Amino acid sequence: MTKIFLNYRHEDSGGYALAIYQQLRQHFGPESVFRDVDSMDFGVDFVEEIERAVGSCQVLVATIGPQWVHITDDEGQQRLAHPHDWVRLELETALARNIRVLPILVGGAKMPREQELPESLRPVTRRRAFVLSPTASHTELDQLMQSLEKVLGRSQGGTTPGPVEPLPPVPKEAKPPEGMVRIPKGSFLYGDDRIKENLTYEFWIDIHPVTNRQFAQFLKAGGYDNQAYWSGEGCKWRTEENITKPEYWDDEQFNQPDQPVVGVSYYEAEAYAKWAGKRLPTEQEWEKAARGTDGREYPWGEEFDADRCATSVKGKRKQPTPVGTFPEGASPFGCQDMAGNVWEWCASWYDSDKDSRVLRGGSWNYFNPEFFRCAIRDYSFPRNRFNLSGFVVPRMPPNPFFFYSFSCYFSLSPLGSGPSLEVSRH
């Protein structure tokens, strides 16, 4: 049975990882240690095997070298920013299942700062780390083995298993991160005609649209200056227009911390989502999150109710409301502000011309209840920025078996490549 999963990146700590791996095998036995491809039989499914091994281990040893945070792919994007990066996925799976994570700092590395990591990996920075010097002496490796003996419930000096505290049961579904809700896979009624659609994967989505408070973290992290978060078209638009912040960022009518961020183009929403390790939802994902499975007209039921959403139906509003102001207007899955407040960008093209993106949800200054139905569609060109539109982001649970590759955000991917890790609401 695998007890220890060795998590590392070849380019950053391969030599140290090999030394640790050899010591672990010698001390605990070959069957107790999993180290990526070296531990696999030929012909097995790589994704399934990684998921099985992480899920069954008692401790994940994360080897962190000096370049662990900074290593990039061929396009210059931070590897850990990729939702499908194996180092990230292995850690996310362990954290989601409450498996002990032991960071080992090698080669003079220091523990990364929280702001350098995707939100899903930030708990790693709160784990007490074992420091291995550049020489990786036998004394240090012996100390590491003793530390792992304690974690595994072994006696300090022997190989006879001692009493082991039972592992917590593995949940059927991983718990969504704070501020997100789970949308299950399966069929639902979609569109004005209530056609039966089927999503073959589950995902997590923000409970409410992205706020100014959240978007400020993207600004603080230099998100507008980092090309890794921007598509080619988005980067070109941002450069040509000298875009450095949302359109209404300095307007007190729209810049309160808990208001949904507005005045963001599709490109800005997409970049934020990628920075956050998620992506924008498809309109099918958005509608299921807003409508549930029964084809209801509004998130709360069949009849419009102006007291359940931020609109101008009962009188002209001057601005969006703070998110979560109308909890009684939540969808069956718990998503809020899906009707009114701000139109939300979706990753889907509006039509076959592929020159505009879908908007969903209606806005705070609309007065016709028709615009707040779950099935209503609107559109805008990707570069447009209004005070009526924001966004949300989705994410799939950190389970490699359900992961599909993608190139965009909000931990996520472009349409056509399948679902990705997270879905952001803008």
Rosetta blueprint (number, residue, H / E / L):
1 M L
2 T L
3 K L
4 I E
5 F E
6 L E
7 N E
8 Y L
9 R L
10 H H
11 E H
12 D H
13 S H
14 G H
15 G H
16 Y H
17 A H
18 L H
19 A H
20 I H
21 Y H
22 Q H
23 Q H
24 L H
25 R H
26 Q H
27 H H
28 F H
29 G L
30 P H
31 E H
32 S H
33 V E
34 F E
35 R L
36 D H
37 V H
38 D H
39 S H
40 M L
41 D L
42 F L
43 G L
44 V L
45 D L
46 F H
47 V H
48 E H
49 E H
50 I H
51 E H
52 R H
53 A H
54 V H
55 G H
56 S H
57 C L
58 Q L
59 V E
60 L E
61 V E
62 A E
63 T E
64 I E
65 G L
66 P L
67 Q L
68 W L
69 V L
70 H L
71 I L
72 T E
73 D L
74 D L
75 E L
76 G L
77 Q L
78 Q E
79 R H
80 L H
81 A H
82 H L
83 P L
84 H L
85 D L
86 W H
87 V H
88 R H
89 L H
90 E H
91 L H
92 E H
93 T H
94 A H
95 L H
96 A H
97 R L
98 N L
99 I L
100 R E
101 V E
102 L E
103 P E
104 I E
105 L E
106 V L
107 G L
108 G L
109 A L
110 K L
111 M L
112 P L
113 R L
114 E H
115 Q H
116 E H
117 L L
118 P L
119 E H
120 S H
121 L H
122 R H
123 P H
124 V H
125 T H
126 R H
127 R L
128 R L
129 A L
130 F E
131 V E
132 L L
133 S L
134 P L
135 T L
136 A L
137 S L
138 H H
139 T H
140 E H
141 L H
142 D H
143 Q H
144 L H
145 M H
146 Q H
147 S H
148 L H
149 E H
150 K H
151 V H
152 L H
153 G L
154 R E
155 S L
156 Q L
157 G L
158 G L
159 T L
160 T L
161 P E
162 G L
163 P L
164 V L
165 E L
166 P L
167 L L
168 P L
169 P L
170 V L
171 P L
172 K L
173 E L
174 A L
175 K L
176 P L
177 P L
178 E L
179 G L
180 M E
181 V E
182 R E
183 I E
184 P L
185 K L
186 G E
187 S E
188 F E
189 L E
190 Y E
191 G L
192 D L
193 D L
194 R L
195 I E
196 K E
197 E E
198 N E
199 L E
200 T L
201 Y L
202 E L
203 F E
204 W E
205 I E
206 D E
207 I L
208 H L
209 P L
210 V L
211 T E
212 N H
213 R H
214 Q H
215 F H
216 A H
217 Q H
218 F H
219 L H
220 K H
221 A L
222 G L
223 G L
224 Y L
225 D L
226 N L
227 Q H
228 A H
229 Y H
230 W L
231 S L
232 G H
233 E H
234 G H
235 C H
236 K H
237 W H
238 R H
239 T H
240 E H
241 E H
242 N L
243 I L
244 T L
245 K L
246 P L
247 E L
248 Y L
249 W L
250 D L
251 D L
252 E L
253 Q L
254 F L
255 N L
256 Q L
257 P L
258 D L
259 Q L
260 P E
261 V L
262 V L
263 G L
264 V L
265 S L
266 Y H
267 Y H
268 E H
269 A H
270 E H
271 A H
272 Y H
273 A H
274 K H
275 W H
276 A L
277 G L
278 K E
279 R L
280 L L
281 P L
282 T L
283 E H
284 Q H
285 E H
286 W H
287 E H
288 K H
289 A H
290 A H
291 R H
292 G L
293 T L
294 D L
295 G L
296 R L
297 E L
298 Y E
299 P L
300 W L
301 G E
302 E L
303 E L
304 F L
305 D L
306 A H
307 D H
308 R H
309 C L
310 A E
311 T L
312 S L
313 V L
314 K L
315 G L
316 K L
317 R L
318 K L
319 Q L
320 P L
321 T L
322 P L
323 V L
324 G L
325 T L
326 F L
327 P H
328 E H
329 G H
330 A L
331 S L
332 P L
333 F L
334 G L
335 C L
336 Q L
337 D L
338 M L
339 A L
340 G E
341 N L
342 V L
343 W E
344 E E
345 W E
346 C E
347 A E
348 S E
349 W E
350 Y L
351 D L
352 S L
353 D L
354 K L
355 D L
356 S L
357 R E
358 V E
359 L E
360 R E
361 G L
362 G L
363 S L
364 W L
365 N L
366 Y L
367 F L
368 N L
369 P H
370 E H
371 F H
372 F H
373 R L
374 C L
375 A L
376 I L
377 R L
378 D E
379 Y E
380 S E
381 F L
382 P L
383 R L
384 N L
385 R L
386 F L
387 N L
388 L L
389 S E
390 G E
391 F E
392 V E
393 V E
394 P E
395 R E
396 M L
397 P L
398 P L
399 N L
400 P H
401 F H
402 F H
403 F L
404 Y L
405 S L
406 F L
407 S L
408 C L
409 Y L
410 F L
411 S E
412 L L
413 S L
414 P L
415 L L
416 G L
417 S L
418 G L
419 P L
420 S L
421 L L
422 E E
423 V E
424 S E
425 R E
426 H L
